[in-house]
Amino acid sequence: MSYSKGKYLLSLMATLALSGCSDLELLNPKGSVGEQEKNLILLSMGVMLCVVIPVVALSLFFAWHYRASNPNAKHDPTWHHSTAIEIVVWGIPMAIIAFLGWKIWVTTHALDPYKKLDSAAAAVEVDVVALNWKWLFIYPQYGVATVNVLNIPVNRPINFHLTSDSNMNSFFIPRLGSQIYAMAGMETQLHLMGTEVGTYPGRSTAFSGPGFSGMHFPVHVQAEEQFNDWVKEAHNSINALDDTSYLVLRKDSEDNPETIYGSVKPEIFQEITMQYDCTQENSLRREGDVSHCTQSGSVVMEKH
């Protein structure tokens, strides 16, 4: 292979290797939580590079300086200890670990997904149900619901309440912030806020079966007026989310289209979550869901 062809091949390989890095979602956040997480990632990376870069540079320098053909390289076969070197190689990493441990501890508590966001704007409540293989979003304040599409207003906190009516799943909107799990018979919480109008991808990040690849949805962060118009338009939908339609919706299906429900049965999210409570009647309960209840008063539903 000629030099020119080899150079061209290496350039092509480098281009292909970097082609997937054109849109790093975690490093291009569009939400307040995502911005703080990005800052933590960059800070941690920068601090660790303070060790990595000198180590790599010194490794290359030592290999070059102490090569066999260098007559100026001092060789001392009796050398065995240096206090200064010991302080550097142990002290700096220990200081970095201590700093990162403190910073991550503080940031982890500040970004607790259960912690509500401080904002003068009113929050929007969204109930999320992971199904096979689609996402159901219920807006209890507005009496509408959607499947595989999420609309939220910009610069307003979004209080997510999540559960699953099937396998354990994972809810993630990379541009907005944290990931959280959704589990059957349990309610988890997540608090996010979009700070820039746009459409961003949301997805499942936990393999849940053959339809997993279709468990993604667009997140439309809209101006307040645009969001209010969307809610009004959603109410015009003839679809109604009640017990009958929900039992049809939760059947296994793949690559589900975006759907809007113009009306929603009150408290349906609570009924979905409480299916496994042995002490309550539930019209959504599957046969055998509480077959493990061996005595009166047994409760298996948990809220975290």
N, C-alpha and C positions, 0 to 999 in steps of 0.2 A: 504493500500500500504506500502510495506517495505521501509526502509530507502535507501537501495541500488537501488531499482527500482525508487524511487523518484529522487534520485541523477542522475540516468541515464536519466530519462525523462527531467529533467531540463537542463542537458548538451546537449541533442538532440535539445531542443527548442532553446537554445542559439546559437547552430551551425546553425540551419535553419534561425534564425533571422539575423545572420551576414553573411550568405552566399551571399547575394546580395551586400555586401560592398567590395568585393575582387578587384573591378576595379572602383575606384571613378574617373570618367573622369575629373571633374573640378579640382581635386587635383593632376592630373597626366598630365599636359598640354604638348603639343608638338609644341607650337607656342609662339612667343614673347608676343602677346597680352594675351593669356591664362596664361602665366607665371606671368604677372603683376597682372592679376585678382586673381590668386591663392594666391599671396603674400598679396593682400588686404583682401581676405577672412580669411587667417590665422592670419594676424595682428588684424583684427577686433575681431575674436574669442578669441585670446589671451588676448586682452585688456578687453573684457567683462568678461572673466574668472577671472580676477583680482577682480571682484566684486562677481561673482557667487560662487567661491570656498570658500572665507571667510564667506559669508552669510550662505552657507550650513553647513560649519564646525561649525560656532557659533551657528546655530540652534540646531545642534546635541549636542553641548557642553552644552548649556543652559538647554535643556531638561534633560540631564543627571545630571548636577550639581545641579539644583534646583528641583530635584525629592523630593517627600514627605518624603522618607526614609533617606535623607541626613541631618544629624544634623548639619553639618558644613556650610551649605548654609545660607548666611546672608539674612534675609528678612526685608526690610524697607518699611512698608506700607505708610509712609509719603513722600517717594521719588517721585518727579514729573518732574525734569528737570536736564539735564546735557549739558552744553555748548560744551564740548569736543565731546560728542556723536552726537550732532546736526551738528557740523562741519564735522565729519566723514561721517555721513549718507547722508548729502546733498552736501558737498564739493567734495568728491571723484566721485560720479556719474556725477555731473556737469562738472568736469574736463574731465572725460572720454567722455561725450557727446560732449563737445567742441572739444576735440582732434579728435574724429571720424568724426565729422562734417567737420572739416578742411581737414582731410586726404581724405575723400570720395569726397569732392568738388574738390580738386586738382587732384585726380586720375580719376574722372569722365571726367574732361576736357582733361586730358592727353590721355585717352582711348576713346575719342569721335569716334564713328564708321565712321564718315565722314572725320576724319583727316588722311591724308596719312602718311604711315610709313616712317621713315627716313632710307634710305638704299642706299648704293652705287650701288647695283644691279638694273637692269632694272625691272620695274613692269610688271606683266602679267594682262591684262584686261580680265575679265570674266563677260559676261552678263547672268543673271539668270532670268528665267521665271517660276513662280509657276503655274502649271496646275492641272487639276483634272485627276488623282491623281499621278503626276510625276513631276520631276524637269528637266527643259531644261537648259543646260549650253552651251553658245555660246562663242567661242574664236575668237573675231574679228581680232586680230593680225595674227592669223594662218589660218583663213578661215575654221575651223572645228567646230563641235558641238557634244554634247553627251546628252543622256537621262539617268538619274539615275546613273551616275558615273562621278566623278570629278578627273581629273589628274592635278597636279600642281607641279612646280619645288621647291626643297628645298631652303630655304634661299633667296627667292625672294618675294617681296611684291605682294600680289594678290589684285587687285582693283575690287571688286564686284559691279556691277550695277544691281539692282533688280527691278522687277515688277511682277505683277500677271495678268493672263488672265482669272481669275475666282474669287473665294473667296479671302479675305485677308488671307495671310499665314505667317508663321514664319520660317526663315532660321537659322539653328543652327548647327555648328560643334563644339561640346563641347571641344575637345582637342586643338583646335586652338584659340578659343576666343569667342567674343561677338555674341549675337543673334540680328537679325534685321528683321523687318516686310517687307513683299512684298505686295503691294496693286495695284489694277487695276487702270490704268490711272495715275500712279505716278511712279517715279523712286527714290528708296532709295539707299544708298551706304554703303558699309562695306569694311574695309581694314584689312586683316589678312596676316600672314606669317607662314609657317611651318618651323620649325628649326630642325626637325629630320625625316629622311626617314622612311616611314612606311605607313600603311593603317589604317585610322581612320573613325569612323562612323559619318555621317551627317544625319540630319533628320528635319522633320517638327515638330514644337512644338505647332501648333495651330490646333485644331480639325476643319476639313473642309469637313466632310462628310463620307460616307461609305468606301471610299478607303484611308482614312487617315493613317491607320496602314501600308500601303505599301509605304508611302512617305518617304523612307529612301534611302541613297546612300552611297557607299564607297568613301572615299577621299584618293587617292593615292598620297602621297608626295614622289616625285622621285628625284633622282640625276639629274643634268642638262643634262647629256648625255642620260640618260634613258628617260627623258621627251622629248628631241628632237627626239629620236627614236620613241616614241609613236606618236608624231605629224606626222612624216613621214608615219607611219603605218596607222594613221587615214585618211590621204589623199587618201589611197588606197580603202577606203570604197566606194561602189557604191551608197550609200544613199546620197541624196541631200536635204538640207533644203531650200525649196522655199515656195512660197505661197500655192501651192497645197498640198505639204507634211505637211506643218504646220497646215493647216486647218483640215487635217486628225488627226494629232498628238494631237491637243487640244480637241478632243472629249473625253468625260468622259471615263476613263478606269482605271482598277485596276491592281495592281501587275505587272507593266510594266517591261519588261526585259531591261537590259543595251543595249543601241543602240549608234552607232557612225555614224555621217554624215561627209562624205568626202569633201563636199562643202557646203557653206552657202551663201544665198542671202545677199548681202551687205545691211546694215541698217535695217535688219528685226527686230532687237530689238527695234529700234526707231519706226517702224511702229506698233509693238505690243503695245508699251507704248502710242502712239499717237492716238489710235483708237477712243478715246473719245473727240478728239479735233474737235469741230464743224466747224472749218474754213478750214480743209484739207480733201481731198479725201484719202480714205484708203481702199486698197483691202482686208484687213483682218477684216474689220468692220462687226459685226453681224447686222442683221436687228433689228432695234429698239435701237441700242446703243446710238444714238444721237437724239432720238425722243423727248427728253426734251429740245432741242435747240429751243428757241422760237423766236430768232431774229438773224440776220446776225452779225457775230463777236463774238458770244457766245463761250467761251472756258471753258471746264471743266477739261482739263488735268492739273495736277500740277506736278512740279518738286521740290523736297526737297533735 
